[in-house]
Amino acid sequence: MRVRRLGWAGLEMEAGGERLLIDYVRDLSPLFTGWKPGEGLAVPSGKATAALVTHLHRDHTDASALADALTPGAPVLRPAPGHGDDVDNVTTLAAERELAVHRLAAEVVDTWSTREVGPFSVTAVPAVDGLGDPQVNWVVQADGQRVFHGGDTMFHGFWWRVARRFSPFHAVFLPANGAVVDAPHLQPPSPLPAALDPGQAAAAAEILDARYAVPMHYETEQPDKIAGYVENSDPEHEFRTHAGRRARVLAVGEWLDLAT
């Protein structure tokens, strides 16, 4: 199995001549006010037979991008919709609407449930979203290799359960920007990271017994973000420091061949 970093939290995975996408997006303008189309992101190398999304924040679920990247009728596996009113769900409503407009074959997958998609076996595992929205992380297995995708989860108490069921991992892709969020619907705001910071990501990689620990969910150029979203200033350097020999930093568009 090969894995390619597509930018932000997006991955392309290849096994048995088929492709799987995770959190692939093409438009980051809902989060990056200074983002310019075509910068900082790569496109898949071919049509994919399925896609996984960790949650329905617009920087992780881009229905338009998925509609162009997937074969007709390809499944899009996702967590359950949020409960509560429109204020509770304000950060997921746009992506929900777009999935419906593009008529994608979205399917809700419960935690600990496994689906077989071509050569890939995918399992939704628990995650904790920093804004309180439904989120899962994904374990993907193919060709005898195992990969973990961490969306933009916070640190939580499920790491050890995931490890007992699936470790060791050949590679884990973990958020590392440690974003602190001050959103109008979440007041008073928390001063704590809403996604893993570099030290927390390295700790999760150790628990998961990862051969390679790859940081994601950050941009090296630090483009302007929406107000109230403050990231770690140098996640790559700090992650290398904390993760040590496990750390493997991939440039956007770079492949990691797990068979070598």
C-alpha positions in Angstrom: 0.0 0.0 0.0 1.1 3.5 -0.8 -0.1 6.7 0.9 0.1 10.2 -0.5 -0.3 13.5 1.4 -2.8 15.8 -0.4 -2.5 18.8 1.9 -4.2 19.9 5.1 -5.8 16.6 6.3 -6.2 14.9 2.9 -4.8 11.6 2.0 -4.8 9.4 -1.1 -4.2 5.7 -0.6 -3.4 3.1 -3.3 -3.6 -0.7 -3.2 -4.5 -3.4 -5.7 -4.8 -0.8 -8.4 -7.5 1.1 -6.6 -7.6 4.4 -4.7 -9.2 5.6 -1.5 -9.4 9.2 -0.3 -9.6 10.5 3.2 -10.7 14.1 4.1 -9.8 15.2 0.5 -10.7 18.9 0.0 -10.0 21.3 -2.8 -11.4 24.5 -1.4 -10.1 25.8 2.0 -11.5 29.3 1.8 -14.1 28.6 4.6 -11.1 28.4 7.0 -8.3 30.2 5.2 -9.2 33.8 4.5 -5.9 34.2 2.8 -6.0 31.0 0.8 -5.5 31.1 -3.0 -7.0 28.3 -5.1 -4.4 25.7 -6.2 -1.9 26.6 -3.4 -0.9 24.1 -0.7 -3.0 21.2 -2.0 -2.5 18.3 -4.4 -5.1 16.5 -6.5 -5.6 12.7 -6.6 -3.6 10.9 -9.2 -6.7 9.2 -10.6 -10.3 8.4 -9.9 -11.0 6.9 -6.5 -13.4 4.0 -5.7 -14.4 5.4 -2.2 -13.8 8.2 0.2 -13.8 8.5 3.9 -14.5 11.7 5.9 -13.7 12.1 9.6 -16.3 14.8 10.2 -18.3 17.4 8.4 -16.3 20.6 9.0 -15.8 22.2 5.6 -12.0 21.8 5.7 -12.5 18.0 5.9 -15.6 17.4 3.7 -15.6 19.1 0.3 -18.5 17.5 -1.7 -17.6 19.3 -4.9 -14.1 17.9 -4.8 -15.3 14.4 -4.0 -17.8 14.5 -6.8 -15.0 15.2 -9.3 -12.5 12.7 -7.8 -14.8 9.6 -7.3 -16.0 7.1 -9.7 -19.8 7.2 -10.2 -21.7 5.7 -7.2 -18.6 5.5 -5.1 -19.4 5.3 -1.4 -18.5 8.2 0.9 -18.3 6.8 4.5 -19.0 9.4 7.2 -20.0 9.8 10.9 -23.5 10.4 12.0 -25.1 13.9 11.7 -25.0 16.1 14.7 -27.8 16.3 17.2 -29.4 19.5 18.5 -30.5 22.6 16.8 -28.9 24.7 14.0 -26.7 26.6 16.5 -25.2 23.3 17.7 -24.7 22.1 14.1 -23.6 25.4 12.6 -20.1 24.2 11.6 -21.5 21.0 9.8 -24.6 22.4 8.0 -22.8 23.6 4.9 -21.1 20.3 4.2 -24.3 18.4 4.9 -26.1 20.5 2.3 -23.3 20.1 -0.3 -23.3 16.3 0.1 -27.0 16.3 -0.7 -26.7 18.7 -3.6 -24.0 16.6 -5.3 -26.0 13.4 -4.6 -23.0 11.5 -3.3 -23.5 8.0 -2.0 -22.9 8.9 1.7 -23.2 6.2 4.3 -23.1 6.7 8.0 -20.6 4.3 9.7 -20.7 3.7 13.5 -17.6 3.5 15.6 -15.9 0.1 15.6 -17.8 -0.8 12.4 -15.8 -2.2 9.5 -16.5 -1.9 5.7 -14.8 -3.7 2.9 -14.1 -1.4 0.0 -12.3 -3.0 -2.9 -8.8 -4.1 -1.5 -9.3 -1.8 1.6 -10.7 -2.8 5.0 -11.8 0.4 6.8 -12.9 0.7 10.4 -14.3 3.8 12.1 -12.8 4.3 15.5 -13.6 6.8 18.3 -12.4 10.4 18.1 -13.2 13.6 20.0 -13.9 16.8 18.1 -12.7 20.0 19.5 -16.0 21.8 18.7 -18.3 19.0 20.0 -19.3 17.8 16.5 -19.5 14.1 15.6 -16.1 12.8 14.4 -14.6 9.4 13.8 -11.0 8.5 12.9 -10.2 5.8 10.4 -8.1 2.6 10.4 -7.3 1.4 6.9 -5.8 -2.0 6.1 -4.6 -3.3 2.8 -1.7 -5.4 1.5 -0.9 -6.5 5.0 -0.3 -2.9 6.1 -2.3 -0.7 8.5 -2.7 3.1 8.6 -4.4 5.4 11.0 -6.0 8.8 10.0 -6.7 11.2 12.9 -8.8 13.9 11.3 -8.4 16.8 13.7 -9.2 15.0 16.9 -8.2 16.1 20.4 -6.3 13.9 22.8 -8.6 11.4 24.4 -8.9 8.2 26.3 -9.7 5.9 23.4 -6.1 5.7 22.1 -5.3 2.6 24.2 -8.5 0.8 22.9 -7.6 1.5 19.3 -4.0 0.3 20.0 -5.2 -3.0 21.6 -7.4 -3.7 18.6 -5.1 -2.7 15.8 -1.5 -1.8 16.7 1.2 -1.8 15.5 0.6 0.6 12.7 2.8 1.0 9.7 1.9 4.7 9.6 -0.2 7.1 11.6 -1.3 10.5 10.2 -2.1 12.9 13.0 -3.1 16.6 13.3 -0.3 18.7 14.8 -1.3 22.3 14.6 -2.8 22.5 18.1 -5.4 25.0 17.0 -7.1 27.1 19.8 -10.6 28.1 18.7 -12.7 31.1 19.8 -16.0 30.6 17.9 -19.1 32.8 18.5 -21.3 29.7 19.3 -18.8 28.3 21.8 -18.6 30.9 24.6 -16.8 31.3 26.8 -13.9 30.0 24.7 -11.5 27.3 25.8 -7.8 28.2 26.0 -6.9 24.5 25.3 -6.1 23.1 21.8 -9.1 21.8 19.8 -6.8 19.5 17.8 -3.7 17.7 18.8 -0.6 19.8 19.3 2.8 18.4 18.3 3.5 16.9 21.7 0.1 15.3 22.0 0.4 13.9 18.5 3.7 12.3 19.3 2.3 10.8 22.5 -0.6 9.3 20.4 1.8 7.9 17.9 3.8 6.2 20.7 0.6 4.6 22.1 -0.4 3.4 18.7 3.1 1.9 18.2 3.6 3.6 14.8 6.5 2.8 12.6 6.0 6.2 10.9 4.3 9.1 12.5 3.3 11.8 9.9 2.1 15.2 11.0 -0.8 16.8 9.0 -3.6 19.4 9.4 -1.2 22.4 9.2 0.1 24.6 6.4 3.8 25.6 6.4 3.1 29.0 4.9 0.6 29.9 7.7 -2.0 31.7 5.5 -4.5 34.0 7.2 -7.3 32.1 8.9 -10.7 33.1 10.1 -10.8 35.1 13.3 -10.5 33.1 16.4 -8.4 30.2 14.9 -4.8 30.3 16.3 -2.3 27.6 15.4 1.0 26.4 16.7 3.6 28.5 14.9 6.0 25.6 13.8 4.3 22.2 14.1 6.8 20.4 11.8 9.8 21.3 13.9 8.1 20.6 17.3 6.7 17.3 16.0 10.1 16.1 14.9 11.4 17.0 18.4 8.7 15.2 20.2 8.3 12.2 17.9 12.0 11.4 17.4 12.7 8.4 15.3 9.0 7.9 14.4 8.7 11.3 12.8 8.3 11.3 9.0 7.3 14.6 7.5 5.8 14.4 4.0 5.6 17.3 1.6 2.3 17.9 -0.1 2.0 15.5 -3.0 4.7 13.1 -1.6 4.1 9.4 -1.5 5.0 7.0 1.4 5.4 3.4 0.2 4.7 1.2 3.2 6.0 -1.9 1.5 9.6 -0.7 1.5 
